[in-house]
């Protein structure tokens, strides 16, 4: 039965994460003429896609889908690079907007725009504009169809806030409020805030301060984190660890990452996108909720898009691939994923529905993901952006944990990434 095959692939994802298995389905990654669908995420995150595939196959009995999850985004990029190079790419894959440019630039994707224009089941105006714009690689034609419009938010432990007598996070709270809360919650092995040190975590603080991450969002040539308002945002972020010590030091982060620390009740606030919700819903010994990111003094609200989309390989089974993408982005398809908790639906009718808002389960303030949408911004999605991020993140991590001098590290950050903007995509 099909569900059994999907379960085997989900089990394989666990083995991939532990290094016990290369991938589900081997190099062929499919069953004969089955539609091959690749995505990333742990079993908790990908459970909703199991349900989506089952529903699609029930509605389309002539199409068999092989679901092939991998553990991390880096695994996905490596898998896709290898499969496109071998001439056997997946028919459909789910990818973040920051990473699809390297494939779009090589012409190996079949743009969805013509299919969408002809569809009688879905229409462009069904979807959030911020999500759509991130997947127009050439600036006009829609390359891939976004399935979510998630953003960076503040997860917080309600019980710890109340025990410390600290006001709960709310819309419009400031950097000063955020820091004061983090300091009050940091004591006796407990920390106020947990975050990865990366470009996509720094960006909202830079934007809120009035700066930008790059010189030109449409045609970037360099990072601009070394001066002005952008530097102010970067400094505030780095100071959380190096000056205020409200984030776990590197050794403690390595022994227990921030998500695990939040799950165990040892972290007051945790910065992440909607992807954490399925895992956080396993918490049963304290209350938690979500709030927007804090706002810089005299600045504006800002957050960053965490958006994924379904892309079709030009060399794949386009007709059936589109049928799957169309179903996945119908009201029925997006409702299935909304119930899983993993995504903020890119369809606004589903995002505003009970399937997503779900007052019966955490987070109680799910509407935050909708309310922050006017403040969502995106980093560039150029052919080499994923390489810029990878290089930048290594240096930002060293800066965040004080392994390098700040001035030298920021200079290195700009100098090291600058050549990557001019290189062609791989």
C-alpha positions as CSV (number, residue, x, y, z in Angstrom):
1,X,0.0,0.0,0.0
2,X,1.2,3.6,-0.7
3,X,1.0,4.8,2.9
4,X,3.4,1.9,3.9
5,X,5.9,3.1,1.3
6,X,5.7,6.7,2.7
7,X,6.2,5.4,6.2
8,X,9.3,3.5,5.1
9,X,10.6,6.8,3.6
10,X,9.9,8.6,6.9
11,X,11.8,6.0,8.8
12,X,14.6,6.4,6.3
13,X,14.7,10.1,7.1
14,X,15.6,9.2,10.7
15,X,18.4,6.9,9.5
16,X,19.7,9.7,7.2
17,X,19.9,12.0,10.3
18,X,22.0,9.4,12.1
19,X,24.2,8.6,9.1
20,X,22.9,5.0,9.0
21,X,21.4,5.4,5.5
22,X,22.3,7.5,2.5
23,X,18.7,8.3,1.4
24,X,15.3,6.8,0.9
25,X,15.1,5.0,-2.4
26,X,18.8,5.0,-3.1
27,X,20.1,6.9,-6.1
28,X,17.0,6.2,-8.1
29,X,14.9,7.8,-5.4
30,X,11.6,6.6,-6.8
31,X,9.4,3.7,-7.8
32,X,9.4,3.3,-11.6
33,X,7.2,6.0,-13.1
34,X,6.0,7.4,-9.8
35,X,6.1,11.1,-9.3
36,X,9.1,11.9,-7.1
37,X,8.7,14.5,-4.4
38,X,11.7,15.7,-2.4
39,X,11.7,17.9,0.7
40,X,13.6,18.5,3.9
41,X,12.6,18.2,7.6
42,X,12.6,15.8,10.5
43,X,9.8,13.2,10.8
44,X,7.7,15.6,13.1
45,X,8.0,18.3,10.5
46,X,7.2,16.2,7.4
47,X,4.3,14.3,8.9
48,X,1.8,16.7,7.3
49,X,3.3,16.0,3.9
50,X,2.6,12.3,4.4
51,X,-1.1,13.2,4.8
52,X,-1.0,15.6,1.8
53,X,0.4,12.9,-0.5
54,X,-2.2,10.3,0.8
55,X,-5.0,12.8,0.1
56,X,-3.6,13.6,-3.4
57,X,-3.3,9.9,-4.4
58,X,-6.8,9.3,-3.2
59,X,-8.1,12.1,-5.4
60,X,-5.8,11.2,-8.3
61,X,-5.6,7.4,-8.3
62,X,-3.7,7.4,-11.6
63,X,-0.7,9.1,-10.0
64,X,1.6,7.4,-7.6
65,X,3.9,9.7,-5.5
66,X,7.2,8.7,-3.9
67,X,7.9,11.0,-0.9
68,X,11.6,11.4,-0.2
69,X,12.4,13.5,2.9
70,X,15.9,14.5,3.9
71,X,17.0,15.7,7.3
72,X,18.3,19.3,6.7
73,X,18.3,22.0,4.0
74,X,22.0,21.4,3.4
75,X,21.2,17.7,2.7
76,X,18.4,18.8,0.3
77,X,20.8,21.1,-1.7
78,X,23.4,18.4,-1.9
79,X,20.8,15.9,-3.1
80,X,19.3,18.3,-5.7
81,X,22.7,19.3,-7.0
82,X,23.7,15.6,-7.5
83,X,20.4,14.6,-9.0
84,X,20.3,17.5,-11.5
85,X,23.9,16.8,-12.5
86,X,23.1,13.2,-13.1
87,X,20.1,14.1,-15.3
88,X,17.5,12.5,-12.9
89,X,16.1,15.3,-10.8
90,X,13.0,14.9,-8.7
91,X,9.8,15.9,-10.5
92,X,8.8,18.2,-7.6
93,X,10.8,19.5,-4.7
94,X,10.1,21.9,-1.8
95,X,12.8,24.5,-1.3
96,X,13.3,27.8,0.5
97,X,13.4,31.0,-1.5
98,X,16.9,31.7,-0.4
99,X,18.2,28.6,-2.2
100,X,16.2,28.0,-5.4
101,X,18.1,30.7,-7.3
102,X,21.1,28.4,-8.0
103,X,18.7,26.1,-9.9
104,X,16.6,28.8,-11.6
105,X,19.7,30.5,-12.9
106,X,20.7,27.3,-14.8
107,X,17.3,27.0,-16.5
108,X,16.7,23.5,-15.1
109,X,13.3,24.5,-13.6
110,X,9.9,24.6,-15.3
111,X,8.3,28.0,-14.3
112,X,4.8,27.5,-12.9
113,X,3.5,30.8,-14.2
114,X,1.9,29.4,-17.3
115,X,0.3,26.5,-15.4
116,X,-1.0,28.9,-12.8
117,X,-2.5,31.2,-15.4
118,X,-4.4,28.3,-16.9
119,X,-5.5,26.7,-13.7
120,X,-9.2,26.6,-12.9
121,X,-8.5,25.4,-9.3
122,X,-6.2,28.1,-8.0
123,X,-5.3,31.7,-8.9
124,X,-2.4,34.0,-8.2
125,X,-4.5,36.3,-6.0
126,X,-5.2,33.4,-3.6
127,X,-1.6,33.8,-2.3
128,X,0.2,36.3,-0.1
129,X,2.1,38.8,-2.1
130,X,5.3,38.5,0.0
131,X,5.5,34.8,-0.7
132,X,4.9,35.2,-4.4
133,X,7.5,37.9,-4.9
134,X,10.3,35.9,-3.4
135,X,9.8,33.2,-6.2
136,X,9.9,35.5,-9.2
137,X,13.5,34.8,-10.1
138,X,13.5,37.1,-13.2
139,X,11.4,39.7,-11.4
140,X,8.2,39.0,-13.3
141,X,7.5,35.3,-14.1
142,X,6.6,33.0,-11.1
143,X,9.2,30.3,-11.0
144,X,7.9,28.2,-8.1
145,X,4.6,28.2,-6.2
146,X,4.9,29.2,-2.5
147,X,3.2,27.0,0.0
148,X,3.9,29.1,3.1
149,X,4.6,32.6,4.3
150,X,6.3,32.0,7.6
151,X,8.4,34.6,9.4
152,X,10.8,34.9,12.3
153,X,9.0,35.3,15.6
154,X,9.7,35.2,19.4
155,X,8.6,32.0,21.1
156,X,8.4,32.5,24.8
157,X,7.8,30.5,28.0
158,X,4.7,32.1,29.6
159,X,5.4,30.4,32.9
160,X,8.9,31.7,33.2
161,X,7.8,35.3,32.4
162,X,5.1,35.2,35.0
163,X,7.3,33.7,37.7
164,X,9.9,36.5,37.1
165,X,7.2,39.2,37.1
166,X,8.2,40.2,33.6
167,X,5.6,41.7,31.2
168,X,4.8,39.3,28.4
169,X,6.1,40.1,24.9
170,X,3.6,42.1,22.7
171,X,3.3,43.9,19.4
172,X,5.5,47.0,19.5
173,X,7.7,46.0,22.3
174,X,11.2,47.5,22.0
175,X,14.8,46.2,22.0
176,X,15.0,47.6,25.6
177,X,12.0,45.6,26.6
178,X,13.5,42.5,24.9
179,X,16.9,42.9,26.6
180,X,15.3,43.6,30.0
181,X,13.2,40.5,29.8
182,X,16.2,38.4,28.7
183,X,18.3,39.7,31.6
184,X,15.6,39.0,34.1
185,X,15.2,35.4,32.8
186,X,18.9,34.7,32.8
187,X,20.0,33.0,36.1
188,X,21.0,29.7,37.7
189,X,21.8,28.0,34.4
190,X,18.7,29.4,32.7
191,X,19.0,31.8,29.8
192,X,16.8,34.6,28.5
193,X,17.1,34.0,24.7
194,X,18.3,31.4,22.3
195,X,19.0,31.9,18.6
196,X,21.3,30.6,15.9
197,X,23.9,33.1,14.8
198,X,23.2,33.6,11.2
199,X,22.5,36.1,8.5
200,X,18.8,35.4,8.5
201,X,18.6,36.0,12.3
202,X,20.6,39.2,12.1
203,X,18.6,40.7,9.2
204,X,15.4,41.7,11.0
205,X,17.4,43.6,13.6
206,X,19.3,45.4,10.8
207,X,16.0,46.3,9.0
208,X,14.3,47.4,12.2
209,X,17.2,49.8,12.9
210,X,16.8,51.3,9.4
211,X,19.7,49.5,7.7
212,X,20.0,46.9,5.0
213,X,21.9,43.6,4.7
214,X,23.1,44.3,1.2
215,X,23.8,47.4,-1.0
216,X,21.1,46.6,-3.5
217,X,18.4,44.0,-2.7
218,X,17.7,43.3,-6.4
219,X,21.3,43.2,-7.6
220,X,23.5,42.9,-4.5
221,X,27.3,43.2,-4.8
222,X,28.3,43.3,-1.1
223,X,27.0,43.0,2.5
224,X,26.6,46.3,4.3
225,X,26.8,45.2,7.9
226,X,29.9,47.2,8.7
227,X,28.5,50.7,9.2
228,X,25.5,52.9,9.9
229,X,22.1,51.5,11.0
230,X,23.0,48.1,9.7
231,X,26.0,48.0,12.1
232,X,23.7,49.1,14.9
233,X,21.4,46.2,14.3
234,X,24.3,43.7,14.1
235,X,25.9,45.1,17.3
236,X,22.7,44.7,19.2
237,X,22.4,41.1,18.1
238,X,26.0,40.2,18.9
239,X,25.8,41.9,22.3
240,X,23.2,39.5,23.4
241,X,25.9,36.9,23.8
242,X,29.2,38.7,24.0
243,X,28.2,41.6,26.3
244,X,25.0,40.8,28.1
245,X,25.4,37.0,28.2
246,X,21.7,36.4,28.0
247,X,22.2,33.7,25.4
248,X,23.9,30.3,26.1
249,X,27.6,30.3,25.6
250,X,29.0,28.2,22.7
251,X,29.8,25.2,24.8
252,X,26.3,25.0,26.3
253,X,24.7,25.6,22.9
254,X,26.7,22.7,21.5
255,X,25.7,20.4,24.3
256,X,22.0,21.4,24.1
257,X,20.8,23.6,21.3
258,X,18.3,26.4,21.8
259,X,15.2,24.4,20.7
260,X,16.0,21.6,23.0
261,X,16.7,24.0,25.8
262,X,13.4,25.7,25.2
263,X,11.6,22.3,25.2
264,X,13.2,21.5,28.5
265,X,12.0,24.7,30.1
266,X,15.5,26.3,30.5
267,X,15.1,29.1,28.0
268,X,12.8,32.2,28.3
269,X,12.7,33.1,24.6
270,X,13.6,31.3,21.4
271,X,13.8,32.9,17.9
272,X,12.6,30.7,15.1
273,X,10.1,30.4,12.3
274,X,6.8,28.5,12.2
275,X,8.7,25.2,11.6
276,X,9.2,24.7,15.4
277,X,5.5,24.5,16.2
278,X,5.0,20.7,15.6
279,X,7.9,20.0,17.9
280,X,6.9,22.6,20.5
281,X,3.4,21.1,20.6
282,X,4.9,18.1,22.4
283,X,5.4,20.4,25.5
284,X,3.0,19.5,28.3
285,X,4.7,20.9,31.4
286,X,4.6,24.6,30.8
287,X,2.7,27.2,28.7
288,X,4.3,28.9,25.7
289,X,3.2,31.4,23.0
290,X,4.5,33.6,20.2
291,X,5.0,37.3,19.8
292,X,6.5,39.6,17.1
293,X,10.2,40.5,17.2
294,X,11.1,43.6,19.2
295,X,11.5,47.0,17.5
296,X,14.6,49.1,17.4
297,X,14.6,52.6,19.2
298,X,12.9,54.9,16.7
299,X,12.8,52.1,14.2
300,X,10.1,50.0,12.6
301,X,8.7,46.5,12.9
302,X,10.6,44.1,10.8
303,X,10.8,40.3,10.3
304,X,12.2,38.0,7.7
305,X,10.4,35.7,5.3
306,X,10.8,32.0,5.8
307,X,9.0,30.8,2.7
308,X,9.2,27.5,0.8
309,X,7.7,26.7,-2.6
310,X,7.1,23.7,-4.8
311,X,9.4,23.8,-7.9
312,X,9.2,21.6,-11.0
313,X,12.1,20.2,-12.8
314,X,12.2,21.0,-16.5
315,X,13.2,17.4,-17.2
316,X,10.5,15.9,-15.0
317,X,6.9,14.8,-15.4
318,X,5.6,18.3,-15.6
319,X,1.9,17.5,-16.2
320,X,1.6,15.3,-13.1
321,X,3.9,17.5,-11.2
322,X,1.6,20.4,-11.7
323,X,-1.4,18.3,-10.7
324,X,0.3,17.6,-7.4
325,X,1.4,21.3,-6.9
326,X,-2.1,22.5,-7.8
327,X,-3.7,20.1,-5.3
328,X,-1.2,20.9,-2.6
329,X,-2.0,24.6,-3.0
330,X,-5.7,24.2,-3.2
331,X,-7.8,25.1,-0.1
332,X,-7.9,21.4,0.7
333,X,-4.2,20.8,0.3
334,X,-3.1,23.8,2.3
335,X,-5.7,23.0,5.0
336,X,-4.1,19.6,5.5
337,X,-0.7,21.2,6.1
338,X,-2.2,23.9,8.3
339,X,-3.6,21.3,10.7
340,X,-0.1,19.9,11.1
341,X,1.1,23.2,12.5
342,X,4.2,23.2,10.3
343,X,3.3,26.0,7.9
344,X,1.8,29.5,7.8
345,X,-0.4,29.0,4.7
346,X,0.4,31.1,1.7
347,X,-3.3,31.1,0.9
348,X,-4.8,33.8,3.0
349,X,-8.2,32.1,3.2
350,X,-6.6,29.1,4.8
351,X,-4.3,31.3,7.0
352,X,-7.4,33.0,8.4
353,X,-9.3,29.7,8.9
354,X,-9.7,27.6,12.1
355,X,-7.5,25.0,10.5
356,X,-4.5,27.3,11.1
357,X,-5.6,29.5,14.0
358,X,-6.8,26.5,16.0
359,X,-7.7,28.0,19.4
360,X,-7.5,24.5,20.9
361,X,-3.8,24.1,20.6
362,X,-0.6,26.2,21.1
363,X,0.3,28.8,20.2
364,X,-2.7,30.7,21.5
365,X,-1.5,33.8,19.5
366,X,-1.2,32.1,16.1
367,X,-2.7,35.3,14.6
368,X,0.7,36.9,15.2
369,X,2.0,35.1,12.0
370,X,-0.7,36.9,10.0
371,X,-0.4,40.3,11.8
372,X,3.4,40.5,11.1
373,X,3.0,40.0,7.4
374,X,3.1,43.7,6.5
375,X,6.5,43.9,8.1
376,X,8.0,40.8,6.3
377,X,11.0,41.4,4.2
378,X,13.1,39.0,2.1
379,X,16.9,38.7,1.6
380,X,18.0,38.4,-2.0
381,X,17.4,35.1,-3.9
382,X,20.2,35.4,-6.5
383,X,22.1,32.5,-7.9
384,X,24.9,32.6,-5.4
385,X,22.9,33.8,-2.3
386,X,23.1,30.4,-0.6
387,X,26.9,30.5,-0.8
388,X,27.0,34.0,0.6
389,X,24.9,32.9,3.5
390,X,27.0,29.8,4.2
391,X,30.2,31.8,4.3
392,X,28.7,34.7,6.3
393,X,27.1,32.3,8.9
394,X,30.5,30.8,9.8
395,X,31.9,34.3,10.5
396,X,28.8,35.5,12.3
397,X,28.9,32.4,14.6
398,X,32.5,33.2,15.5
399,X,31.5,36.8,16.2
400,X,28.5,35.8,18.3
401,X,30.6,33.6,20.5
402,X,33.5,36.0,20.7
403,X,36.0,33.7,18.9
404,X,37.2,36.7,16.8
405,X,37.7,40.4,17.5
406,X,34.5,42.2,16.4
407,X,36.1,44.8,14.1
408,X,38.3,42.3,12.5
409,X,35.5,39.8,12.2
410,X,33.0,42.2,10.6
411,X,35.7,43.4,8.1
412,X,36.4,39.7,7.3
413,X,32.6,39.1,6.9
414,X,32.3,41.8,4.2
415,X,35.6,41.0,2.4
416,X,35.1,37.3,2.3
417,X,31.6,37.3,0.9
418,X,32.0,40.1,-1.6
419,X,33.6,38.0,-4.4
420,X,30.7,35.4,-4.1
421,X,28.2,38.0,-5.3
422,X,30.0,38.2,-8.7
423,X,30.4,34.5,-9.3
424,X,28.0,32.6,-11.4
425,X,25.6,30.1,-9.7
426,X,26.6,26.5,-9.5
